[in-house]
Structure formats: C-alpha cells, structure tokens
Amino acid sequence: SRNPPLLLLTATAVATVAAAFGWTLDGHFVGDDFGYAGRYMHYPLAEWPRLFVRGWADGLFGPHVRELRPLHALSFMVDGRLWETNPLGYRVTNLALHAVAATLVGLLAWRVSARDRACALAATVLFALHPVHAEPVTWITARGDLLATAFTLIALLVFMRHRTTPSRGSLLSLGLCQAAALFTKESGIAMILFLATADLAWLRPGPWRARHVWLPYVVCALVLAYMLVASGIIR
C-alpha cells in the first residue's frame, strides 16, 4: 500500500509505551518539576511571547540562564490549566509525547524502507522501548527532549517530501519545525546535521547548485541564527 499505516503504528506505539512506562503514572513531581509546574500553572498567556527572548527559568534555580524554551513552557502552561497540582496529567502528557515520537519513527522507517510495514513496526517498538528514553519519559521536566524529538522527526518527514515534491509550503513547514525544535530545547540545533545525513545517505537530491537542493538548509540556518542571537550565544 502507498498509504502509510498510521493507525497501526499509532496503536503499536501507544500499547508499547503503556506497557513499558505505564507504571510512571503513579509517580509524583520530582526535583525541578515542582519549580516549573508552579511557575507556569498560572503563567499569563500574554507574557508567553516574551519567552522567545527571555530564559524560561528566569532565575528560578539560581543565576539567570537564557534558555529559550517557550514551547517547553507552553506544555507546562497547558497541563497546569488542565491538571493544576495533579501530577497524573503531566505524566500522561509525557507518555503521549513519547508515543507520538515512536509513531513518527515508524513513519520515517516506512518511508526509508520503501514502505515495509514490518520495518516500520520494528522501528516503532524498538524506539519506544529503548532505555535511553527512560529519563525524558519518567521525569516531567525532561519532556523537552520528547517535544524536540517529535518536531525534528516531523521536519525529517517534511524534508523527504520536499525532496520529491519541492514547494514553498514544505519549506515553510520545515522552517516552522526547526523553530519549534529549537525553542523547545537547544538539542534542536542538530536538525541540519540530520537533514544533511539524509541527503548524503539515501535521498541524493541531485546537483547542489540547484536552488531547491540548498534552499532548505538556508531556511533552517536562518532560524538557527535567530535563536543563537536571541539567546545571547552570538552577540
């Protein structure tokens, strides 16, 4: 089938994540969770755009560090308004984000393997169960890794589509995904490396002088440059 097995992969991811990490739902807030949950539970929505130029911790745990993570903060704002001081809701969000990321890995594997469902299912399960994800899933504050991973995987899928059908829409989507990953956690800086790896390993887009080949990198580089300037890394 040429249609991605989205429902199958989603169900597999949810079942695997629930089986592997469902026990975390009984947990409470841990460490930094108390600070961030308290800070953003009633954080004014009108103040949220300022987090694109101001550190999201804002001196909460000591010296001011300009970590620009407005989307990370937004996830706490949403959970805070829905669940207030109940950690169950926050932990459900972490599990859901991990399931989303696992599903996206499966979709990516399906595309790369020439639409092999078995490969897609294996990738979904292995990603969901990999022990490196234990901390981001079980520690509420570490959900930034889950969010940034999801945005990066979406960007890779968009990038692959752009390589087959270049369009302004896919370029815009790619730029938005890069911004979303970067403004969730600084690890989003690696996205350009992932795109280059995809090009060199299997996409092979053609002559690099062609505009549609190098333009995605320019879009991502511009977004990255803004983040580096806004965070004070580049002055």
Solvent accessible surface area in square Angstrom, and as a share of the most:
residue,aa,sasa,rsa
1,S,102,0.66
2,R,181,0.66
3,N,110,0.56
4,P,65,0.41
5,P,9,0.06
6,L,95,0.48
7,L,151,0.75
8,L,73,0.36
9,L,0,0.00
10,T,52,0.30
11,A,57,0.44
12,T,28,0.16
13,A,0,0.00
14,V,78,0.45
15,A,63,0.49
16,T,18,0.11
17,V,3,0.02
18,A,56,0.44
19,A,91,0.70
20,A,30,0.23
21,F,17,0.07
22,G,24,0.23
23,W,170,0.60
24,T,3,0.02
25,L,59,0.29
26,D,138,0.72
27,G,28,0.27
28,H,106,0.47
29,F,18,0.08
30,V,85,0.49
31,G,54,0.52
32,D,48,0.25
33,D,0,0.00
34,F,116,0.48
35,G,17,0.17
36,Y,13,0.05
37,A,4,0.03
38,G,48,0.46
39,R,59,0.21
40,Y,0,0.00
41,M,21,0.09
42,H,135,0.60
43,Y,19,0.07
44,P,71,0.45
45,L,118,0.59
46,A,89,0.69
47,E,51,0.23
48,W,44,0.16
49,P,75,0.47
50,R,133,0.49
51,L,0,0.00
52,F,57,0.24
53,V,78,0.45
54,R,71,0.26
55,G,0,0.00
56,W,2,0.01
57,A,14,0.11
58,D,58,0.30
59,G,34,0.33
60,L,70,0.35
61,F,110,0.46
62,G,38,0.36
63,P,123,0.77
64,H,95,0.43
65,V,82,0.47
66,R,91,0.33
67,E,52,0.23
68,L,3,0.02
69,R,31,0.11
70,P,0,0.00
71,L,39,0.20
72,H,2,0.01
73,A,0,0.00
74,L,53,0.27
75,S,18,0.12
76,F,1,0.00
77,M,4,0.02
78,V,74,0.43
79,D,5,0.02
80,G,0,0.00
81,R,119,0.44
82,L,126,0.63
83,W,91,0.32
84,E,97,0.44
85,T,96,0.56
86,N,66,0.34
87,P,19,0.12
88,L,71,0.35
89,G,0,0.00
90,Y,0,0.00
91,R,10,0.04
92,V,64,0.37
93,T,32,0.19
94,N,0,0.00
95,L,20,0.10
96,A,50,0.38
97,L,28,0.14
98,H,1,0.00
99,A,10,0.08
100,V,71,0.41
101,A,1,0.01
102,A,0,0.00
103,T,10,0.06
104,L,20,0.10
105,V,24,0.14
106,G,0,0.00
107,L,22,0.11
108,L,27,0.14
109,A,17,0.13
110,W,7,0.02
111,R,68,0.25
112,V,67,0.39
113,S,35,0.23
114,A,84,0.65
115,R,95,0.35
116,D,64,0.33
117,R,114,0.42
118,A,71,0.55
119,C,53,0.32
120,A,0,0.00
121,L,51,0.26
122,A,48,0.37
123,A,23,0.18
124,T,0,0.00
125,V,48,0.28
126,L,122,0.61
127,F,40,0.17
128,A,0,0.00
129,L,89,0.44
130,H,93,0.42
131,P,105,0.66
132,V,101,0.58
133,H,26,0.11
134,A,44,0.34
135,E,103,0.46
136,P,15,0.10
137,V,2,0.01
138,T,35,0.20
139,W,74,0.26
140,I,0,0.00
141,T,12,0.07
142,A,11,0.08
143,R,0,0.00
144,G,1,0.01
145,D,40,0.21
146,L,7,0.03
147,L,22,0.11
148,A,4,0.03
149,T,48,0.28
150,A,7,0.05
151,F,49,0.21
152,T,14,0.08
153,L,17,0.08
154,I,61,0.31
155,A,0,0.00
156,L,19,0.09
157,L,30,0.15
158,V,28,0.16
159,F,0,0.00
160,M,8,0.04
161,R,159,0.58
162,H,4,0.02
163,R,30,0.11
164,T,102,0.59
165,T,87,0.51
166,P,63,0.40
167,S,52,0.33
168,R,218,0.79
169,G,44,0.42
170,S,12,0.08
171,L,22,0.11
172,L,118,0.59
173,S,43,0.28
174,L,1,0.01
175,G,9,0.08
176,L,112,0.56
177,C,15,0.09
178,Q,1,0.00
179,A,27,0.21
180,A,14,0.11
181,A,0,0.00
182,L,1,0.00
183,F,7,0.03
184,T,0,0.00
185,K,52,0.22
186,E,54,0.24
187,S,61,0.39
188,G,2,0.02
189,I,83,0.42
190,A,27,0.21
191,M,0,0.00
192,I,38,0.19
193,L,124,0.62
194,F,95,0.39
195,L,0,0.00
196,A,31,0.24
197,T,79,0.46
198,A,2,0.01
199,D,1,0.01
200,L,117,0.58
201,A,55,0.43
202,W,101,0.35
203,L,39,0.19
204,R,173,0.63
205,P,29,0.18
206,G,36,0.34
207,P,74,0.47
208,W,122,0.43
209,R,209,0.76
210,A,26,0.20
211,R,164,0.60
212,H,75,0.33
213,V,0,0.00
214,W,98,0.34
215,L,30,0.15
216,P,0,0.00
217,Y,34,0.13
218,V,59,0.34
219,V,34,0.20
220,C,0,0.00
221,A,46,0.35
222,L,119,0.59
223,V,29,0.17
224,L,29,0.14
225,A,47,0.36
226,Y,108,0.41
227,M,5,0.02
228,L,27,0.13
229,V,89,0.51
230,A,11,0.09
231,S,13,0.08
232,G,14,0.13
233,I,114,0.58
234,I,86,0.44
235,R,243,0.89
